[in-house]
Amino acid sequence: MPIPSAGELLVRVKASSLNARDLLIANGRYSTAVPPGRIPLSDGAGIVEAVGDGVSRFRVGDRVVGTFHPAWLYGPFREWGELYGVQRDGWLTDYIAVDEQSVVAVPEHLSYEEAATLPCAALTAWSAVSGVGAGDSLLVQGSGGVSVFALQFARVAGVSVLATTSSAEKARRLRALGACDIVDYVSTPEWGARVRALTGGRGTDLVVEIGGAGTISQSIAAVADGGLISLVGNLASGGGMDLTQFFRRGATLRTITVGSRSDFEQMNRVISRHRLRPVVDRVFPFNETPDAFSHFEKGSRFGKVVISH
Ligand SMILES: NC(=O)c1ccc[n+]([C@@H]2O[C@H](COP(=O)([O-])OP(=O)(O)OC[C@H]3O[C@@H](n4cnc5c(N)ncnc54)[C@H](OP(=O)(O)O)[C@@H]3O)[C@@H](O)[C@H]2O)c1
């Protein structure tokens, strides 16, 4: 049982959630070495059970959710710092002591299981769709955590959303969330041209790029001249970017590094105002965590995989 130091909260963790990086860490394929015995998971939500000296942001009984970058409070991204599950113990635990600055309040209408999906995937999606608004168009790739949140945020902002996916059932679910057009990236490997055709030859104003090296050439084909690509992930292996093709598009490529606490608070205001609910694929009890990881590894899921503590 950790004892909260001055400025810290003791949080009884109620739920946590999985992201692509957690699988890489568990499989020993993460870009940074992780010491043996490190407690996994960057994302968790819980209730404040005790507070250290001098705490002023939260009280015992408050519902809180962690931030992915515990020390990035506001302003532009400057450094990675220490991350949960890598340089410091993460949220797959009953109790955690955290700096009161490194958590935010859970939106009132969300359960702990829903709130636990927000720190990484939701905030990344929020950052990735910033800069587009009503009347613009967006392309999201697949139906993983980040892409589904990006679709939800874009829809409440009046952005029209196209999506790629790999099955008819997932296409149906993406449509139900408000996507206007879906392209199957397996049966249509040249999906960039198809997206262009679906947008009257213009392309989409924004592409949220999660495939990386394996999909970027199609994203450049899909994005509008002068458009924006938010580079989020590198899930798909492939040949990378043709710089000449990219240059001729006149587009901007920006990398996304989740977001700051202040971004998180702004996102939560929008989630609360629109009563948005994260799409939870499945909730596993804490003692079935290995099954949660196995399920996450399978391609069948849609949205977030959560662990209830
Ligand atoms: N930069 C950041 O701040 C940041 C933050 C979070 C995540 N990430 C990265 O972003 C990526 C996505 O994260 P996530 O949590 O959303 O992962 P996820 O939940 O594991 O998403 C997996 C989904 O990606 C889709 N996909 C896989 N290969 C694809 C391809 N070739 N073309 C199109 N879609 C493909 C699939 O969708 P269908 O099943 O519909 O086919 C799959 O279900 C990962 O690489 C992750 O490491 C980066």
The ligand as an SDF file (V2000), in Angstrom:
LIG
                    3D

 48 52  0  0  0  0  0  0  0  0999 V2000
    1.4640    9.1730  -31.1380 N   0  0  0  0  0  0  0  0  0  0  0  0
    0.7050    8.9520  -30.1000 C   0  0  0  0  0  0  0  0  0  0  0  0
    0.5590    9.8180  -29.2400 O   0  0  0  0  0  0  0  0  0  0  0  0
   -0.0290    7.6570  -29.9910 C   0  0  0  0  0  0  0  0  0  0  0  0
   -0.9880    7.4820  -29.0010 C   0  0  0  0  0  0  0  0  0  0  0  0
   -1.7510    6.3250  -29.0120 C   0  0  0  0  0  0  0  0  0  0  0  0
   -1.4850    5.3420  -29.9610 C   0  0  0  0  0  0  0  0  0  0  0  0
   -0.4810    5.5160  -30.8460 N   0  0  0  0  0  0  0  0  0  0  0  0
   -0.2240    4.5170  -31.8900 C   0  0  0  0  0  0  0  0  0  0  0  0
   -1.3060    4.6170  -32.8100 O   0  0  0  0  0  0  0  0  0  0  0  0
   -1.6000    3.3490  -33.3570 C   0  0  0  0  0  0  0  0  0  0  0  0
   -3.0700    3.0480  -33.1070 C   0  0  0  0  0  0  0  0  0  0  0  0
   -3.2880    2.9490  -31.7060 O   0  0  0  0  0  0  0  0  0  0  0  0
   -4.6330    2.3030  -31.1630 P   0  0  0  0  0  0  0  0  0  0  0  0
   -4.5380    2.3000  -29.6740 O   0  0  0  0  0  0  0  0  0  0  0  0
   -5.8110    2.9250  -31.8040 O   0  0  0  0  0  0  0  0  0  0  0  0
   -4.4300    0.8310  -31.7000 O   0  0  0  0  0  0  0  0  0  0  0  0
   -5.4440   -0.3290  -31.8260 P   0  0  0  0  0  0  0  0  0  0  0  0
   -6.6400   -0.0910  -30.9590 O   0  0  0  0  0  0  0  0  0  0  0  0
   -4.6320   -1.5470  -31.6140 O   0  0  0  0  0  0  0  0  0  0  0  0
   -5.9020   -0.2190  -33.3810 O   0  0  0  0  0  0  0  0  0  0  0  0
   -5.8180   -1.3300  -34.1810 C   0  0  0  0  0  0  0  0  0  0  0  0
   -6.6510   -1.1170  -35.4230 C   0  0  0  0  0  0  0  0  0  0  0  0
   -5.8800   -0.5060  -36.4280 O   0  0  0  0  0  0  0  0  0  0  0  0
   -6.4060   -0.8620  -37.6740 C   0  0  0  0  0  0  0  0  0  0  0  0
   -5.3270   -1.1890  -38.6080 N   0  0  0  0  0  0  0  0  0  0  0  0
   -4.3010   -2.0380  -38.4370 C   0  0  0  0  0  0  0  0  0  0  0  0
   -3.5610   -2.0960  -39.5680 N   0  0  0  0  0  0  0  0  0  0  0  0
   -4.1500   -1.2610  -40.4440 C   0  0  0  0  0  0  0  0  0  0  0  0
   -3.8950   -0.8890  -41.7740 C   0  0  0  0  0  0  0  0  0  0  0  0
   -2.8720   -1.4210  -42.4640 N   0  0  0  0  0  0  0  0  0  0  0  0
   -4.7110    0.0190  -42.3600 N   0  0  0  0  0  0  0  0  0  0  0  0
   -5.7260    0.5600  -41.6730 C   0  0  0  0  0  0  0  0  0  0  0  0
   -6.0380    0.2150  -40.4310 N   0  0  0  0  0  0  0  0  0  0  0  0
   -5.2610   -0.6750  -39.8360 C   0  0  0  0  0  0  0  0  0  0  0  0
   -7.2910   -2.0620  -37.4690 C   0  0  0  0  0  0  0  0  0  0  0  0
   -8.6310   -1.6550  -37.7330 O   0  0  0  0  0  0  0  0  0  0  0  0
   -9.7410   -2.6290  -38.3590 P   0  0  0  0  0  0  0  0  0  0  0  0
   -9.8370   -3.7440  -37.3590 O   0  0  0  0  0  0  0  0  0  0  0  0
  -10.9470   -1.7800  -38.4530 O   0  0  0  0  0  0  0  0  0  0  0  0
   -9.2370   -3.0980  -39.6650 O   0  0  0  0  0  0  0  0  0  0  0  0
   -7.0870   -2.4140  -36.0060 C   0  0  0  0  0  0  0  0  0  0  0  0
   -8.2500   -2.8700  -35.3730 O   0  0  0  0  0  0  0  0  0  0  0  0
   -0.6030    2.3940  -32.7230 C   0  0  0  0  0  0  0  0  0  0  0  0
    0.5200    2.2780  -33.5570 O   0  0  0  0  0  0  0  0  0  0  0  0
   -0.1980    3.1010  -31.4410 C   0  0  0  0  0  0  0  0  0  0  0  0
    1.0720    2.7040  -30.9840 O   0  0  0  0  0  0  0  0  0  0  0  0
    0.2400    6.6480  -30.8900 C   0  0  0  0  0  0  0  0  0  0  0  0
  1  2  1  0
  2  3  2  0
  2  4  1  0
  4  5  1  0
  4 48  2  0
  5  6  2  0
  6  7  1  0
  7  8  2  0
  8  9  1  0
  8 48  1  0
  9 10  1  0
  9 46  1  0
 10 11  1  0
 11 12  1  0
 11 44  1  0
 12 13  1  0
 13 14  1  0
 14 15  2  0
 14 16  1  0
 14 17  1  0
 17 18  1  0
 18 19  2  0
 18 20  1  0
 18 21  1  0
 21 22  1  0
 22 23  1  0
 23 24  1  0
 23 42  1  0
 24 25  1  0
 25 26  1  0
 25 36  1  0
 26 27  1  0
 26 35  1  0
 27 28  2  0
 28 29  1  0
 29 30  1  0
 29 35  2  0
 30 31  1  0
 30 32  2  0
 32 33  1  0
 33 34  2  0
 34 35  1  0
 36 37  1  0
 36 42  1  0
 37 38  1  0
 38 39  2  0
 38 40  1  0
 38 41  1  0
 42 43  1  0
 44 45  1  0
 44 46  1  0
 46 47  1  0
M  CHG  2   8   1  16  -1
M  END
$$$$
